[in-house]
Amino acid sequence: MTQQAVSPTTEMESHWAGSLPAYDTTEARAYPPDEKREPSSPGPCSKHGPSQTPHLDHELQQPKAKGFVTALIAALQDAVEEGHCTECAFEKTASILTAYAQDMRRAKKSGEVKWSREEKKALKSEIKSVSKRVKGQVKAGMKDRAQL
């Protein structure tokens, strides 16, 4: 039995080829950069009530963010499916996150995205709040598992 050496990059590229929705960094924003954006107000959640993160909700509902989230979900889904390499799934997840961060940085520098000082502060506060809650839930879950 002869084994052929396959480079990890080639193997990963062939594994992911066409299996994920593309995250297109060239897609135009859904609103002009000088347009004043109001935070979204989706219906209240039956568990949490009215949204505590209206600015973050608005940003995530933009077409570009939806493409990013869809690609991210697909990459993470591969991590739990049988027959898929977990390491490849997390590498793809990291590359999607990096591409989105680079795209946002480019958009901010070019003026495509302009947030007022208040919007920046509100977004930062909302992201921190959500992150702290998630971190607390993860720690609590890990603590519960350790006690089993």
MDAnalysis code that builds the backbone (N, CA, C; Angstrom):
import MDAnalysis as mda
import numpy as np

u = mda.Universe.empty(444, n_residues=148, atom_resindex=np.repeat(np.arange(148), 3), trajectory=True)
u.add_TopologyAttr("name", ["N", "CA", "C"] * 148)
u.add_TopologyAttr("resid", np.arange(1, 149))
u.add_TopologyAttr("resname", ["MET", "THR", "GLN", "GLN", "ALA", "VAL", "SER", "PRO", "THR", "THR", "GLU", "MET", "GLU", "SER", "HIS", "TRP", "ALA", "GLY", "SER", "LEU", "PRO", "ALA", "TYR", "ASP", "THR", "THR", "GLU", "ALA", "ARG", "ALA", "TYR", "PRO", "PRO", "ASP", "GLU", "LYS", "ARG", "GLU", "PRO", "SER", "SER", "PRO", "GLY", "PRO", "CYS", "SER", "LYS", "HIS", "GLY", "PRO", "SER", "GLN", "THR", "PRO", "HIS", "LEU", "ASP", "HIS", "GLU", "LEU", "GLN", "GLN", "PRO", "LYS", "ALA", "LYS", "GLY", "PHE", "VAL", "THR", "ALA", "LEU", "ILE", "ALA", "ALA", "LEU", "GLN", "ASP", "ALA", "VAL", "GLU", "GLU", "GLY", "HIS", "CYS", "THR", "GLU", "CYS", "ALA", "PHE", "GLU", "LYS", "THR", "ALA", "SER", "ILE", "LEU", "THR", "ALA", "TYR", "ALA", "GLN", "ASP", "MET", "ARG", "ARG", "ALA", "LYS", "LYS", "SER", "GLY", "GLU", "VAL", "LYS", "TRP", "SER", "ARG", "GLU", "GLU", "LYS", "LYS", "ALA", "LEU", "LYS", "SER", "GLU", "ILE", "LYS", "SER", "VAL", "SER", "LYS", "ARG", "VAL", "LYS", "GLY", "GLN", "VAL", "LYS", "ALA", "GLY", "MET", "LYS", "ASP", "ARG", "ALA", "GLN", "LEU"])
u.atoms.positions = np.array([
    [0.847, -1.177, 0.000],
    [0.000, 0.000, 0.000],
    [0.891, 1.239, 0.000],
    [0.723, 2.088, -0.950],
    [1.533, 3.290, -1.074],
    [0.707, 4.501, -0.683],
    [1.284, 5.324, 0.183],
    [0.595, 6.552, 0.581],
    [1.218, 7.725, -0.141],
    [0.377, 8.589, -0.650],
    [0.867, 9.779, -1.328],
    [0.912, 10.922, -0.332],
    [1.960, 11.702, -0.416],
    [2.065, 12.871, 0.458],
    [1.178, 13.975, -0.101],
    [0.288, 14.465, 0.717],
    [-0.607, 15.549, 0.318],
    [-0.340, 16.718, 1.244],
    [-0.105, 17.866, 0.659],
    [0.154, 19.027, 1.508],
    [-1.122, 19.400, 2.249],
    [-1.009, 19.835, 3.514],
    [-2.196, 20.208, 4.280],
    [-2.995, 21.317, 3.611],
    [-2.300, 22.240, 2.965],
    [-2.997, 23.349, 2.324],
    [-3.863, 22.845, 1.179],
    [-3.296, 21.983, 0.333],
    [-4.048, 21.447, -0.794],
    [-5.228, 20.621, -0.303],
    [-5.000, 19.809, 0.725],
    [-6.070, 18.981, 1.273],
    [-7.181, 19.858, 1.843],
    [-6.803, 20.905, 2.562],
    [-7.800, 21.790, 3.152],
    [-8.567, 22.527, 2.057],
    [-7.855, 23.012, 1.050],
    [-8.516, 23.740, -0.028],
    [-9.509, 22.846, -0.757],
    [-9.122, 21.590, -1.007],
    [-10.042, 20.698, -1.704],
    [-11.222, 20.343, -0.812],
    [-10.988, 20.226, 0.487],
    [-12.062, 19.910, 1.430],
    [-13.094, 21.027, 1.469],
    [-12.636, 22.268, 1.442],
    [-13.548, 23.403, 1.592],
    [-14.074, 23.930, 0.267],
    [-13.519, 23.474, -0.834],
    [-13.904, 24.027, -2.132],
    [-15.405, 23.898, -2.361],
    [-16.061, 25.019, -2.413],
    [-17.475, 25.051, -2.726],
    [-18.402, 24.608, -1.612],
    [-17.871, 24.235, -0.448],
    [-18.751, 23.727, 0.598],
    [-19.289, 24.818, 1.513],
    [-18.747, 26.007, 1.430],
    [-19.210, 27.098, 2.285],
    [-19.713, 28.254, 1.445],
    [-20.685, 28.980, 1.968],
    [-21.070, 30.200, 1.265],
    [-19.885, 31.155, 1.283],
    [-19.679, 31.838, 0.215],
    [-18.545, 32.751, 0.133],
    [-18.794, 33.986, 0.970],
    [-17.757, 34.434, 1.642],
    [-17.824, 35.716, 2.329],
    [-17.161, 36.705, 1.394],
    [-17.941, 37.553, 0.772],
    [-17.466, 38.477, -0.246],
    [-17.108, 39.805, 0.396],
    [-15.822, 40.136, 0.375],
    [-15.379, 41.381, 0.993],
    [-15.614, 42.594, 0.109],
    [-16.056, 42.380, -1.122],
    [-16.263, 43.516, -2.018],
    [-17.716, 43.965, -2.071],
    [-18.593, 43.256, -1.365],
    [-20.016, 43.604, -1.392],
    [-20.228, 45.006, -0.813],
    [-21.069, 45.777, -1.470],
    [-21.319, 47.151, -1.024],
    [-22.158, 47.162, 0.247],
    [-21.957, 48.188, 1.054],
    [-22.767, 48.354, 2.263],
    [-24.203, 48.643, 1.841],
    [-25.137, 48.337, 2.700],
    [-26.554, 48.502, 2.383],
    [-27.010, 49.942, 2.536],
    [-26.157, 50.814, 3.026],
    [-26.546, 52.200, 3.234],
    [-25.366, 53.097, 2.900],
    [-25.638, 54.318, 2.447],
    [-24.550, 55.254, 2.165],
    [-23.822, 55.606, 3.461],
    [-22.513, 55.892, 3.392],
    [-21.751, 56.166, 4.606],
    [-22.231, 57.395, 5.371],
    [-22.830, 58.368, 4.696],
    [-23.255, 59.579, 5.400],
    [-24.703, 59.484, 5.897],
    [-25.374, 58.370, 5.625],
    [-26.759, 58.214, 6.060],
    [-26.807, 57.950, 7.565],
    [-27.692, 58.644, 8.254],
    [-27.865, 58.433, 9.691],
    [-28.628, 57.128, 9.885],
    [-28.048, 56.214, 10.665],
    [-28.672, 54.919, 10.881],
    [-29.260, 54.868, 12.282],
    [-30.501, 54.489, 12.352],
    [-31.155, 54.312, 13.639],
    [-31.002, 52.858, 14.061],
    [-30.825, 52.613, 15.344],
    [-30.746, 51.229, 15.802],
    [-32.038, 50.491, 15.454],
    [-31.900, 49.223, 15.121],
    [-33.079, 48.439, 14.775],
    [-33.900, 48.172, 16.026],
    [-35.155, 47.895, 15.821],
    [-35.993, 47.560, 16.961],
    [-36.835, 46.335, 16.628],
    [-36.176, 45.155, 16.603],
    [-36.940, 43.956, 16.329],
    [-37.904, 43.688, 17.476],
    [-38.868, 42.828, 17.218],
    [-39.828, 42.492, 18.263],
    [-39.114, 41.947, 19.485],
    [-39.711, 42.135, 20.646],
    [-39.053, 41.675, 21.866],
    [-38.910, 40.149, 21.893],
    [-37.845, 39.694, 22.484],
    [-37.579, 38.272, 22.648],
    [-38.465, 37.756, 23.782],
    [-39.039, 36.580, 23.602],
    [-39.917, 36.045, 24.644],
    [-39.142, 35.700, 25.912],
    [-37.841, 35.458, 25.787],
    [-37.022, 35.110, 26.953],
    [-36.376, 36.337, 27.592],
    [-35.842, 37.250, 26.754],
    [-35.065, 38.377, 27.263],
    [-35.798, 39.715, 27.231],
    [-36.944, 39.777, 26.586],
    [-37.668, 41.041, 26.479],
    [-37.101, 41.894, 25.364],
    [-37.266, 43.222, 25.453],
    [-36.747, 44.116, 24.413],
    [-35.224, 43.975, 24.280],
    [-34.734, 44.199, 23.071],
    [-33.306, 44.055, 22.806],
    [-32.481, 44.995, 23.671],
    [-31.433, 44.439, 24.261],
    [-30.480, 45.237, 25.025],
    [-29.311, 45.663, 24.140],
    [-29.316, 45.215, 22.889],
    [-28.218, 45.505, 21.963],
    [-28.743, 46.001, 20.614],
    [-29.459, 47.117, 20.579],
    [-30.049, 47.563, 19.309],
    [-29.023, 47.930, 18.240],
    [-27.893, 48.521, 18.619],
    [-26.880, 48.901, 17.630],
    [-26.226, 47.654, 17.037],
    [-25.902, 46.696, 17.888],
    [-25.307, 45.451, 17.423],
    [-26.300, 44.683, 16.553],
    [-27.567, 44.666, 16.948],
    [-28.613, 44.023, 16.138],
    [-28.633, 44.623, 14.737],
    [-28.602, 45.943, 14.670],
    [-28.654, 46.634, 13.377],
    [-27.463, 46.245, 12.501],
    [-26.271, 46.244, 13.075],
    [-25.078, 45.914, 12.293],
    [-25.122, 44.471, 11.797],
    [-25.598, 43.556, 12.626],
    [-25.646, 42.150, 12.230],
    [-26.743, 41.859, 11.212],
    [-27.692, 42.761, 11.059],
    [-28.772, 42.566, 10.098],
    [-28.430, 43.126, 8.717],
    [-27.263, 43.718, 8.574],
    [-26.830, 44.222, 7.276],
    [-26.500, 43.047, 6.361],
    [-26.717, 43.168, 5.050],
    [-26.463, 42.058, 4.117],
    [-25.043, 41.498, 4.202],
    [-24.060, 42.362, 4.355],
    [-22.679, 41.900, 4.417],
    [-22.451, 41.049, 5.663],
    [-23.003, 41.474, 6.784],
    [-22.851, 40.718, 8.025],
    [-23.590, 39.387, 7.944],
    [-24.722, 39.370, 7.261],
    [-25.472, 38.118, 7.118],
    [-24.642, 37.085, 6.359],
    [-23.938, 37.515, 5.315],
    [-23.062, 36.604, 4.572],
    [-21.945, 36.077, 5.452],
    [-21.377, 36.952, 6.258],
    [-20.318, 36.567, 7.187],
    [-20.836, 35.550, 8.197],
    [-21.982, 35.826, 8.800],
    [-22.543, 34.938, 9.820],
    [-22.900, 33.580, 9.213],
    [-23.457, 33.576, 8.009],
    [-23.804, 32.322, 7.337],
    [-22.557, 31.476, 7.089],
    [-21.489, 32.091, 6.602],
    [-20.236, 31.373, 6.354],
    [-19.644, 30.859, 7.660],
    [-19.722, 31.655, 8.699],
    [-19.195, 31.267, 10.008],
    [-19.970, 30.074, 10.575],
    [-21.280, 30.111, 10.469],
    [-22.117, 29.005, 10.952],
    [-21.784, 27.719, 10.198],
    [-21.633, 27.812, 8.883],
    [-21.314, 26.630, 8.078],
    [-19.962, 26.048, 8.474],
    [-18.981, 26.902, 8.727],
    [-17.656, 26.427, 9.130],
    [-17.720, 25.742, 10.491],
    [-18.449, 26.320, 11.417],
    [-18.581, 25.711, 12.744],
    [-19.389, 24.417, 12.684],
    [-20.371, 24.356, 11.807],
    [-21.175, 23.137, 11.656],
    [-20.296, 21.975, 11.212],
    [-19.319, 22.246, 10.354],
    [-18.408, 21.195, 9.905],
    [-17.599, 20.619, 11.061],
    [-17.368, 21.409, 12.096],
    [-16.591, 20.935, 13.237],
    [-17.308, 19.806, 13.975],
    [-18.620, 19.770, 13.911],
    [-19.368, 18.754, 14.655],
    [-19.872, 17.616, 13.769],
    [-19.743, 17.745, 12.469],
    [-20.216, 16.695, 11.573],
    [-19.168, 15.601, 11.429],
    [-19.652, 14.390, 11.376],
    [-18.777, 13.241, 11.216],
    [-18.124, 13.289, 9.837],
    [-16.878, 12.900, 9.781],
    [-16.179, 12.866, 8.508],
    [-15.495, 14.168, 8.137],
    [-15.626, 15.182, 8.973],
    [-14.957, 16.456, 8.707],
    [-13.826, 16.649, 9.714],
    [-12.773, 17.248, 9.270],
    [-11.619, 17.510, 10.125],
    [-11.903, 18.727, 11.004],
    [-11.843, 18.538, 12.304],
    [-12.119, 19.624, 13.240],
    [-11.093, 20.739, 13.096],
    [-9.840, 20.355, 12.921],
    [-8.789, 21.364, 12.782],
    [-9.033, 22.240, 11.552],
    [-9.426, 21.614, 10.451],
    [-9.727, 22.379, 9.236],
    [-10.911, 23.317, 9.462],
    [-11.919, 22.830, 10.183],
    [-13.099, 23.652, 10.457],
    [-12.715, 24.891, 11.255],
    [-11.855, 24.724, 12.253],
    [-11.462, 25.873, 13.056],
    [-10.503, 26.792, 12.307],
    [-9.686, 26.230, 11.433],
    [-8.835, 27.080, 10.590],
    [-9.699, 27.936, 9.671],
    [-10.738, 27.327, 9.100],
    [-11.639, 28.074, 8.215],
    [-12.381, 29.147, 9.010],
    [-12.813, 28.809, 10.217],
    [-13.491, 29.781, 11.075],
    [-12.578, 30.972, 11.347],
    [-11.329, 30.693, 11.676],
    [-10.372, 31.768, 11.946],
    [-10.147, 32.628, 10.704],
    [-10.073, 31.995, 9.532],
    [-9.844, 32.782, 8.313],
    [-11.059, 33.647, 7.985],
    [-12.265, 33.158, 8.259],
    [-13.474, 33.953, 8.022],
    [-13.498, 35.154, 8.964],
    [-13.189, 34.928, 10.240],
    [-13.157, 36.028, 11.212],
    [-12.107, 37.065, 10.830],
    [-10.943, 36.595, 10.404],
    [-9.872, 37.503, 9.995],
    [-10.287, 38.321, 8.776],
    [-10.899, 37.674, 7.793],
    [-11.340, 38.383, 6.586],
    [-12.364, 39.457, 6.930],
    [-13.282, 39.145, 7.832],
    [-14.302, 40.129, 8.218],
    [-13.663, 41.307, 8.955],
    [-12.735, 41.014, 9.861],
    [-12.063, 42.088, 10.597],
    [-11.270, 42.980, 9.640],
    [-10.566, 42.371, 8.686],
    [-9.798, 43.148, 7.712],
    [-10.722, 43.987, 6.841],
    [-11.854, 43.415, 6.460],
    [-12.815, 44.138, 5.636],
    [-13.379, 45.337, 6.393],
    [-13.711, 45.151, 7.658],
    [-14.238, 46.260, 8.459],
    [-13.182, 47.359, 8.626],
    [-11.940, 46.962, 8.853],
    [-10.858, 47.942, 8.994],
    [-10.698, 48.738, 7.697],
    [-10.727, 48.026, 6.553],
    [-10.603, 48.695, 5.258],
    [-11.775, 49.648, 5.036],
    [-12.981, 49.205, 5.356],
    [-14.173, 50.036, 5.163],
    [-14.124, 51.286, 6.041],
    [-13.641, 51.145, 7.260],
    [-13.542, 52.308, 8.150],
    [-12.500, 53.299, 7.630],
    [-11.358, 52.779, 7.153],
    [-10.310, 53.667, 6.644],
    [-10.736, 54.387, 5.372],
    [-11.499, 53.708, 4.518],
    [-11.912, 54.307, 3.250],
    [-13.138, 55.206, 3.406],
    [-13.745, 55.193, 4.570],
    [-14.906, 56.042, 4.803],
    [-16.232, 55.403, 4.425],
    [-16.213, 54.120, 4.026],
    [-17.461, 53.430, 3.695],
    [-18.350, 53.295, 4.928],
    [-17.722, 53.123, 6.066],
    [-18.456, 52.964, 7.323],
    [-18.064, 54.118, 8.231],
    [-19.055, 54.865, 8.649],
    [-18.793, 55.965, 9.584],
    [-19.773, 55.842, 10.740],
    [-19.218, 55.703, 11.918],
    [-20.042, 55.672, 13.112],
    [-19.767, 56.942, 13.901],
    [-20.800, 57.495, 14.476],
    [-20.604, 58.655, 15.335],
    [-19.942, 58.173, 16.624],
    [-19.450, 59.109, 17.388],
    [-18.814, 58.768, 18.661],
    [-19.790, 57.991, 19.554],
    [-21.054, 58.426, 19.561],
    [-22.065, 57.762, 20.385],
    [-22.320, 56.338, 19.897],
    [-22.364, 56.160, 18.563],
    [-22.579, 54.819, 18.010],
    [-21.421, 53.892, 18.370],
    [-20.193, 54.399, 18.267],
    [-19.026, 53.593, 18.615],
    [-19.085, 53.162, 20.071],
    [-19.403, 54.116, 20.951],
    [-19.473, 53.807, 22.380],
    [-20.580, 52.800, 22.664],
    [-21.726, 52.978, 22.009],
    [-22.855, 52.064, 22.228],
    [-22.512, 50.657, 21.734],
    [-21.908, 50.559, 20.541],
    [-21.521, 49.252, 20.009],
    [-20.506, 48.571, 20.921],
    [-19.513, 49.322, 21.353],
    [-18.484, 48.764, 22.228],
    [-19.105, 48.260, 23.521],
    [-19.983, 49.053, 24.091],
    [-20.649, 48.670, 25.332],
    [-21.504, 47.416, 25.144],
    [-22.248, 47.359, 24.043],
    [-23.105, 46.205, 23.776],
    [-22.277, 44.938, 23.571],
    [-21.183, 45.054, 22.824],
    [-20.323, 43.894, 22.571],
    [-19.702, 43.408, 23.873],
    [-19.227, 44.340, 24.704],
    [-18.653, 43.960, 25.996],
    [-19.686, 43.261, 26.868],
    [-20.891, 43.793, 26.890],
    [-21.957, 43.223, 27.705],
    [-22.274, 41.790, 27.274],
    [-22.431, 41.591, 25.981],
    [-22.732, 40.254, 25.466],
    [-21.561, 39.314, 25.742],
    [-20.340, 39.787, 25.518],
    [-19.155, 38.956, 25.728],
    [-19.027, 38.521, 27.182],
    [-19.287, 39.436, 28.106],
    [-19.208, 39.091, 29.528],
    [-20.229, 38.023, 29.890],
    [-21.442, 38.152, 29.356],
    [-22.472, 37.144, 29.652],
    [-22.078, 35.786, 29.089],
    [-21.571, 35.764, 27.864],
    [-21.155, 34.500, 27.247],
    [-20.009, 33.887, 28.045],
    [-19.038, 34.705, 28.406],
    [-17.898, 34.218, 29.184],
    [-18.378, 33.621, 30.505],
    [-19.310, 34.293, 31.166],
    [-19.857, 33.786, 32.423],
    [-20.567, 32.458, 32.240],
    [-21.322, 32.332, 31.152],
    [-22.028, 31.077, 30.880],
    [-21.046, 29.945, 30.592],
    [-19.981, 30.243, 29.850],
    [-18.974, 29.224, 29.544],
    [-18.288, 28.778, 30.826],
    [-17.896, 29.731, 31.674],
    [-17.241, 29.382, 32.938],
    [-18.161, 28.541, 33.817],
    [-19.426, 28.928, 33.899],
    [-20.384, 28.174, 34.713],
    [-20.553, 26.762, 34.160],
    [-20.623, 26.643, 32.857],
    [-20.748, 25.329, 32.235],
    [-19.533, 24.458, 32.487],
    [-18.352, 25.059, 32.415],
    [-17.124, 24.308, 32.669],
    [-17.057, 23.872, 34.129],
    [-17.493, 24.737, 35.011],
    [-17.495, 24.421, 36.437],
    [-18.451, 23.255, 36.709],
    [-19.628, 23.293, 36.091],
    [-20.609, 22.215, 36.247],
    [-20.062, 20.891, 35.717],
    [-19.380, 20.943, 34.590],
    [-18.823, 19.713, 34.002],
    [-17.720, 19.149, 34.873],
    [-16.934, 20.029, 35.509],
    [-15.838, 19.573, 36.361],
    [-16.379, 18.857, 37.596],
    [-17.562, 19.242, 38.037],
    [-18.150, 18.636, 39.228],
    [-18.774, 17.279, 38.931],
    [-18.996, 16.960, 37.666],
    [-19.608, 15.667, 37.311],
    [-18.680, 14.547, 37.513],
])
